[in-house]
Amino acid sequence: MGFELACALSDVPTDEAIGVTVGAFDVAVARAGDEVFALQDLCSHAAVALSEGEVEDCTIECWLHGSRFDLRTGKPSSFPATEPVATFPVEVRDDGVYIDTTTTLNGVRPT
């Protein structure tokens, strides 16, 4: 399958995230400064959408219980989450954000 168009770059405000569906997965597309990241849009602790949380210092916060996840690695940096979330390869082409959900960058299997 490879990279699929997920959204327009202009749809993702700087230091925010949006939720999209790519292939069979809900994905949070986040911008931290000039960088774009993609991770499974599902908190590993409470199974709620991470895309609804705040993006700060290359992390995203789960709005329900406050767990933070590193956008680069998917690893939690605060409790109550202890398990990482899947992170996906991203390519930005012109104004398009393309994501490959057939592989993960951190080896975590998306659910």
C-alpha positions in Angstrom: 0.0 0.0 0.0 2.6 2.6 1.0 2.0 6.2 1.6 -1.5 7.6 1.4 -2.7 11.1 1.4 -4.0 11.9 4.9 -4.8 15.6 4.8 -3.5 18.9 3.6 -0.6 20.4 5.5 -2.6 23.6 5.8 -5.4 21.7 7.6 -3.0 21.1 10.6 -2.3 24.2 12.6 1.1 24.7 14.1 1.4 23.1 17.6 -1.9 21.3 17.2 -3.3 18.0 16.0 -6.1 16.7 13.9 -7.7 13.3 13.6 -7.9 11.5 10.2 -8.5 8.0 8.9 -5.8 6.4 6.8 -6.4 2.9 5.7 -7.9 1.0 8.6 -6.5 3.3 11.3 -7.5 6.5 13.0 -4.4 8.6 13.0 -3.5 11.8 14.8 -1.5 14.2 12.6 0.4 16.7 14.7 2.6 19.7 13.9 5.3 20.7 16.3 6.9 23.8 14.9 7.9 22.9 11.3 7.8 19.1 11.9 4.8 16.8 11.1 4.2 13.6 13.0 1.6 10.7 12.8 0.6 8.4 15.6 -2.3 6.2 16.3 -5.1 8.3 17.5 -5.8 6.2 20.5 -4.4 6.7 24.0 -2.8 3.5 25.2 -4.3 4.0 28.7 -7.9 5.0 28.1 -8.6 4.5 24.4 -9.6 8.1 23.7 -8.6 10.2 20.7 -5.2 11.8 21.2 -5.9 14.3 18.4 -8.2 16.2 20.8 -5.3 16.9 23.2 -2.8 19.7 23.3 0.6 19.6 21.5 3.5 21.1 23.3 7.3 20.5 23.3 7.0 17.7 20.7 4.5 15.8 22.9 0.7 15.4 22.8 -1.4 15.2 25.9 -4.4 12.9 26.3 -7.2 15.1 27.3 -8.9 12.6 29.6 -6.2 11.8 32.2 -3.2 13.9 31.2 -0.8 11.3 29.9 1.7 12.8 27.5 3.3 11.0 24.5 6.4 11.9 22.6 5.4 12.6 19.0 8.7 11.2 17.7 8.7 7.8 19.5 5.1 7.3 20.8 6.5 6.7 24.3 4.5 8.0 27.2 6.3 10.6 29.3 3.8 10.8 32.1 1.3 8.6 33.9 -1.1 7.0 33.9 -0.1 5.7 30.5 2.7 3.2 30.5 2.6 1.7 27.0 3.6 3.5 23.8 1.4 4.2 20.8 2.2 3.4 17.2 4.0 6.1 15.2 3.9 6.1 11.4 6.2 7.4 8.7 5.2 10.8 7.3 6.1 12.5 4.0 5.1 16.1 3.2 4.7 16.7 -0.5 3.7 20.2 -1.6 0.6 20.8 0.7 -0.1 17.1 1.2 0.6 15.0 4.3 1.2 11.4 3.3 1.3 8.6 5.9 2.3 4.9 5.6 0.2 2.9 8.1 1.6 -0.4 6.8 4.7 0.0 8.9 5.5 1.8 12.2 8.6 3.7 13.2 8.7 2.4 16.7 7.7 -1.2 16.2 4.4 -0.9 18.1 1.6 -2.6 16.4 -1.5 -0.4 15.9 -4.7 -1.8 17.2 
